[in-house]
Structures are given as structure tokens and as C-alpha cells.
Amino acid sequence: MKYIYLILFLLTLAITTISCEAEDGKNGVDGVNGLNAGLEFLVFAGDITDEDAAKIISENFGKTTVAILVTNTTNLTTLELPDIAKMTKLTLTNNEKLQRLVFPSLESVSGKIVIQSNPSLTTVDLENLISAGDIYSENNKALTSINMSKLDRAQNFVFDKNPLLQSINLPMLTKVGDEFKILNHKSLSTLDASALITTNELFVNKNAKLLTIDLSSITNTGKVSISQNPKLEAINLSQLTTNTDAIDLNTNPKLTTIALPNLVNSESLYISNNTNLQTVSCPALIKLNEGLTITNNTNLKSLYFPTVTSIGSETSRSSIRITGNEMIKNIDFSSLETLVANIITIESNALETVNFNSLTTFSDLRINSTATLTSMQISSVLDFTNLQLPKIPTEDINTLFTRLVNISPAITGKRISVGGTASSQALTDAEALRTNGNTVIIRP
């Protein structure tokens, strides 16, 4: 027997919980002065047809209708509700033949919009939707078009495994309170959230054909993860100023440039396994509260962080790693004063210049390279535990040892290992450092 619209107990509950006078209502649905106020909660399920759905809407939809559940239908192909403006919940799950969802007047959904596992769904038109609590679109194998062009804000926005979807355009979206996630899309090539200003979490991961990401208005974020997008060529985060969690940009092999021109503060920065990456630019960055990891970017030639003054904190002692970047020649932290970290490791056999000229305090700094550096600037050091440097020019050895021997009070218990040819004065200074209880090694 055909399932027409509501489980009987839901209908009975809806009728008995809405009071009215005997003359009010229409067609058995509660109302006022003969007008159809509608049922609060409509359910479409089972082998319902488009004609059945239209009848349900005609007889049971009204101004009190705020929640719609469409689930496990086998014959329904289209659902249109032209007059509904506000809802608390909209759910579409496991509908075998549903192809189109059209709610042209819908402006707000205070709770969730869930569109999940509808194998034939091609079109979702919510063209006037302005706000929603949560929006989830997941595992819709035929979905090619989704219109949310006026969406301004949501608490969560998650799109996952919609394999035929080619673009996500959200030109008016300004705020996502918690999660903004675009994940696991096989055909998605463009993502436009160019009006988005703030979100707590930003994830764009595992999108096989994604070429560009436009987040050009975002200023504040929590965690950022843009990873495993094999064709990604450009990310626009040009207005990002503050990050309260990690920024993780990894395994985007076509990406050539990472530019964060206005980023001032971040918890941590991870840039790894971007094999075509040539440029990392953070010209305004002042402080990293936790770690810095830049690894296995095989075409990266230079790193410039000219305004960073502090990395790490007493409550979060993280490592600093710049390793596996085979082409890197120049590293500039010329304003860095304090490194509060367990270990700072830099490795590159192509290394030519390193600038830590303002660095005063660190724990363990290790620079490993088979090359002879042309410049190693570290002339402000005051306190450290271990300092290990590759071969550096004689004049830079002189400058370093002159600095170390003149620190007051005299340093003791430190380990210093430097490669290169030391002058007689540097050898004298090294012996003075040894006399004060330091281990000093000058490697030829």
C-alpha cells in the first residue's frame, strides 16, 4: 500500500497539539478562521510519487510548517516548495530517484540542512537562502549544481564526497561560526568563498581537480588545512591577519606560491611536501606561538621571514624544522630575537646564507649542510645550550667567537661546534670559552 505522507502517530500528534475552534481549519488541518495553517512537521518517505508529494503539500503545508524530512523514497523525483521562507530543519537522505530540490523563497533555517546519500540528485536550488545553522551536503553521487548564492552565514558548512560537483560559489558568505570544510571531491575545480571573513576551522582537502581557492576576504581563522589537492595552483588568503591554531599547507604538488601578506600572528605554520613550491612569503608575520615546520618542498629556494621576532612560548615549547628542501639557498630571520623551542633544525646541502642577526635566546640550534656558507649572521646571541653550524666564512667565525667570549656574565656549560677556518684570534677566543667550561669544536 502506497505510503502517502505521514506516519499516523505523527499526524495524530500534530492535530491534537494544535488547538482550534470547531469551525476553524480546512480539510482536517488546524487553522484559524477557515485558513490552512499546515502541519509543523512534514514527512515524505517510501514509494511516494511526485503527485503524492504535491497533494501532501497542498493539503498539509501552511504557515506553521517549519520542518521537512524526505527520506528513503523510491519514486519521488522532484520536491518544490515555492512559498516557505523560514524553517527549523530540512533533511534529505537516501532518496533513490530524487533529482531536484527547489525552495526558491527559503531565507533561513535555524537548525540543520542535511542533504546526504541521494544518488540521483543533480540540482539543489536554495537561491534566496541567507542563513542556516548547519549545512551538510555529503555523498550525493550525481549532484552537479547547488545554488546558495545569497548565503551570508552558517554555523557549519561541510561538503564531502559529491563527485560530480564542479564548482562551489558562495559569493556572499561572510561568516561560518565553526567548520568550513570542502573535502573529497573528484570534479571540483573552483572554490569561491571570496566574501568569507571569519571561521573557526577551514579545511580544503583531497579535491582531485581543484585549481583555485578564493578566500580573499578572510581575516581571522582557527585551524587551516589545505592539503592533498593534486592540481591546486593558487590559494588566495591575502587578507588573513590572525590565526589562532595551526596553518597546515601540505601535499599540493602544483602549488608554486604561498603568500600570506597580511598575516601577523599565528599559532603554528606547517608547509610540507609541496613539490613545485618556489616561494613562501609572510612579510608581516611577527609571532608564531608554537612551531614552524617547512619540509620536503623540493623546489623551494628561499625563505624570508623578515619581521618575525618570536617563535614558541614557555607554555608550548615546539620544534622548528626546515628540512628536506633540497634547493633552499637562503634563509632570513633577521628580526628574530627569541626562539623558545626544544630544537631548531635546518638542513640543506645547497645552503648559502642564513641570517639570525637579531637572535639573542634559543635552546638548541643545528644547521646541517655539506656546503660552505657564504654568510652566517648570528652576532647578537646571549643565551643558548647547543650551537652547531656548518662551514662558514672565517670572518663570520671571528664575529661569532668575539661575541661569545664577551657575553657577560661569562657563559658556561655550552656546546659550540662550527666548521671552517678559524683565525688566530678565533682560536684564542675558543680556548677562553673552553676554560670557562664550554665544549668548543672547530671542524676543518
C-alpha positions, 0 to 999 in steps of 0.5 A: 500500500502506497505510503502517502505522507505521514506516519499516523502517530505523527499526524495524530500528534500534530492535530491534537497539539494544535488547538482550534475552534470547531469551525476553524481549519480546512480539510482536517488541518488546524487553522484559524478562521477557515485558513490552512495553517499546515502541519509543523512537521512534514514527512515524505518517505517510501514509494511516494510519487511526485503527485503524492508529494504535491497533494501532501503539500497542498493539503498539509503545508501552511504557515506553521510548517517549519520542518521537512524530512524526505527520506528513503523514497523510491519514486519521488523525483522532484520536491518544490516548495515555492512559498516557505521562507523560514524553517527549523530543519530540512533533511534529505537522505537516501532518496533513490530517484530524487533529482531536484530540490527547489525552495526558491523563497527559503531565507533561513533555517535555524537548525540543520540542512542535511542533504546526504546519500541521494544518488540521483540528485543533480540540482539543489536550488536554495537561491534566496537562502541567507542563513542556516545553522548547519549545512551538510551536503555529503555523498550525493553521487550525481549532484552537479549544481547547488545554488546558495548564492545569497548565503551570508552565514552558517554555523557549519558548512561541510561538503564531502564526497559529491563527485560530480560537483564542479564548482562551489560559489558562495559569493556572499558568505561572510561568516561560518561560526565553526567548520568550513570544510570542502573535502573529497571531491573528484570534479571540483575545480573552483572554490569561491568563498571570496566574501568569507571573513571569519571561521573557526576551522577551514579545511580544503582537502583531497579535491582531485581537480581543484585549481583555485581557492578564493578566500580573499576576504578572510581575516581571522581563522582557527585551524587551516588545512589545505592539503592533498589537492593534486592540481591546486595552483593558487590559494588566495588568503591575502587578507588573513591577519590572525590565526589562532591554531595551526596553518597546515599547507601540505601535499599540493604538488602544483602549488608554486606560491604561498603568500600570506601578506597580511598575516601577523600572528599565528599559532603554528605554520606547517608547509610540507611536501609541496613539490613545485613550491618556489616561494613562501612569503609572510612579510608581516608575520611577527609571532608564531606561538608554537612551531614552524615546520617547512619540509620536503618542498623540493623546489623551494629556494628561499625563505624570508621571514623578515619581521618575525621576532618570536617563535614558541612560548614557555607554555608550548615549547615546539620544534622548528624544522626546515628540512628536506628542501633540497634547493633552499639557498637562503634563509632570513630571520633577521628580526628574530630575537627569541626562539623558545623551542626544544630544537631548531633544525635546518638542513640543506646541502645547497645552503648559502646564507642564513641570517639570525642577526637579531637572535639573542635566546634559543635552546638548541640550534643545528644547521646541517649542510655539506656546503660552505656558507657564504654568510652566517649572521648570528652576532647578537646571541646571549643565551643558548645550550647547543650551537652547531653550524656548518662551514662558514666564512672565517670572518663570520667565525671571528664575529661569532667567537668575539661575541661569545667570549664577551657575553657577560656574565661569562657563559658556561656549560655550552656546546659550540661546534662550527666548521671552517677556518678559524683565525688566530684570534678565533682560536684564542677566543675558543680556548677562553670559552673552553676554560670557562667550561664550554665544549668548543669544536672547530671542524676543518 
